[in-house]
Amino acid sequence: MELNQILKMQSDFDATHSSRQSWNAPITKDNVELLEHLLVCLIGEIGECANIAKKVVRGDCQYEDARPQLASELADSFIYLAKICNQANIDLEHEFFQRLDYNRQRFKKYSISD
């Protein structure tokens, strides 16, 4: 499955439910606070990933035991990233490949294969 298909699945899901807010409203200059809200949600999920790593490093739990929770929090992070891209009309797949090409050139001098 391609990334754009996954993003479409998230968009379709977001269109099927609502609460006090619309779950798939486009982000525009007139509601940029929605972008802020989604970014705070994304950062919160990333923070939960960092908290899991902290607990593993500190010795509170083993990495193998923490992996399922880490995977779940990373999936939540991905969902918020997908939502932001969908609602901001950003083609993440296209941007990824652009950035990959840029990084290939930028870090070419550090390549092991050269």
N, C-alpha and C positions, 0 to 999 in steps of 0.2 A: 504494500500500500504506500502511496506517495504522501508526502507531508501535506500537500494541498487537499488531499482527500480527508485526512485526519482533521485539518482545520475546518473543512466544510461540515464534517460530522459534529464538531463542537458547536459551530454556528447553528446548525439545525437543532441540536439539543437546546441551545440557549433560547431559540425562538419558541420552544414548546412550553416554557414556564415563566412565571413572573411573580413578583412580590411587590413590595413598595417601590421597587425600581424595575426598569426594563433590563433584562439580562443580555440583550443584544443591541442596544441603542448605539448608533454610530457615534464615534467621538468626533466632535467638531470644535471650532473655535468658540462656539456658544456654550459648550458643556465640557470644557477641558477638565473640570473637576472630576468627571468620570474617569479620565485617564489617570489622574492623581489617585483616585480611589482604587483602581485596578492595580496600579503600581504598588501601592501600600499593601494590597492583598498579596501580590507576587513576592514582595520583600518579606512579608510575614511568613510565607511558605518557605522561602529560602532560609529565613532565620530558624525555622523548625528543623531544616536539614542541618544547619550549623550546630544547633543544640544537640542533635543526635551525635554528630561527629565529636563534639565536646565531651559528651558522656562516654564515648568509646575511648577517646584519648585519655581521659581522666581515670579510666578503669572501672567505671560504674557498670559497664556491660561489654560484652564481646562484639566485635564487628559483625560476625556471622549472625548473631542474635538480633542486631540492630538493622541489618540489611532490609528486611521486609518493611519496617517502618520508614527507613530512608527511601526505599522505592516508592512507597505511598506518598510521601511528602514531595518527592521529585515529580511524581505524576501530577499532584496538585499544582506544583509550580509550572509545569508544562501547560496545564489547563489555563492558568491565568495568562501565560505568555500567548497561548493560542487566542484567548479572548481579546487581549490587547491588539494583536495583529488583525484579527477579524474586524473588530470595532473601529480600529484606526485605518482600516483599508490598506494594510501593509502586507505585501506578498513576501512572507518570511522565507519561503523556499527560494525565491529569486534573490533576496537579500543575502541568504546564506551562501549561495554559490558565488555571488559578487564578492563577498567578504573572504571566502575561501581562496578565490583567485588572488585577491589583494594580499592575503597572508602568505600565500605560496611565493609571491614575488618578494614580499617584505622579508621573509625568513629564509630565502633561498640560500643565502650565504651560510646558514647554520645547518643546511640539509646534510644528513648522513650519507646520502647516496651520491653526493658530488665528490 
